[in-house]
Amino acid sequence: MRFWNSLLSTNNDLLSRVVQADMRYADRAGSWTYQVITALNHVSNAQQFAAAVRSGARVNMNDLEGFLREQVIQDWRSLDNLTPQEAHSSSRIMRTYHTHFGIPLGTIPGWWDARKRNKKPLLPNYLRKDISHNLLRSISCLRLSSHNFRVETQRHQGNRCPYELRICNKCDWHTVQDEEHIILDCPSEDLTGLRTQFQHLFSALPEDGATRLRHFMNQTDVLELAKFVSACLKCCA
């Protein structure tokens, strides 16, 4: 949107005429104006900003940023009472991220107060560490459900496999092969061996509860954590 605003206020005569011509094609796919309006129309209750673009007015960035921030918080809170198992198929990834990996956005009353709303969220800890790109990619893949665990691979089959039938093929527990199962629980020989090799990562882990994986992924030793996660992903490749 900042780029769009800069186009509207350009001092370059040729570029200004190009923008004006583009705005006449606001309803045709391919024009800049169409793309901006389409993006805004995909955000609930953002009609005022789409209308400003269509009329050739600058979008107030402070208003837009505040509006989008509230939308993110609202979407985040809508998942507070769901578990990955309860979420409908299209939201399992988002709910898994919400439960195990994401930085909280106002989940606890008062957490996201007026002062904190004006501060930009921090990047996850692992993205602020000096570790190799391959290891960073491994943690990102786990956090974003971009992996080969059966909870994901069987979701993409021609006839979508029901969540409860995406059973682990590495053990006989007859449980869903999801992120928590592979990282913390699966009794297969290779994964048990990895947990023994990296046993220092498990010393302070809660024995039970929905926050086990979140605690595990927020450890301070990001390098060793990334090595372990990378090895687990390779076991299920």
Phi, psi and omega in degrees: 000327177296321178296318179297316178300320181293327177295322182290336183249017182295147175267357180279117185297317181296313180296323178299318179292325177297316180296316180299319178294320180297322182294335177289347179248035184297338181260009181248128178301138180111334179280153177300315182301316180299316182295319179294313181296319179299317179299317180291327180291344178275357177256126182302135173062029179258022185299326183297325180284322176296321179294324178296318179296316182297328182272356180085015179268151176290145177270129178289112187291326178297318178294318182294315180298318177296320179297314181294323178299317179294325178295318179297315180298317180297315179297322181295314183292334180295344181262359187301326186259016178247152171248162177304328180287329183272336184295145176292163193304324185283348183244006182302317182296314181296319180292321177298316177298317180300316185285315192254333194234327190289154172283126185304141177236076175077021180296319179271133180307130179087347182297317184256070182279181185301323181292317183286335179297335182270001178255139178285138180299149177282153171293151174306149187305319186294334179282351179256012180253153181269079176232166187297154180298324180297318179289321175301318181297323180298314179295318179299317180298319178295314183296328185258012179060031177260071187216182182255021174292147187296337177299335178259312185299323181279350174287334185263006177292160181308307172261104186309122180287131178304147184308313187290350180258005179274064191283144179298132179259013179253351180213178181249027180279349180054046178237161182296135179274084179247188186298315182295319181297312183292314185288320191247333196239326190306126183273012179300153187299317183292319180287324175297321178297321178295319179295327176292318180297323181251036187299337179296339179282345187254002187295325183254018184280132175302143183290330183209168177115161185287348184262007184302310183292324177298315177300316183297317184284347181257024179290157181283332181276077186293325181297310179294322176300315181296322178297317180295312180299318179300318180293322178295318178298322179293327179296334182251012183294000000 
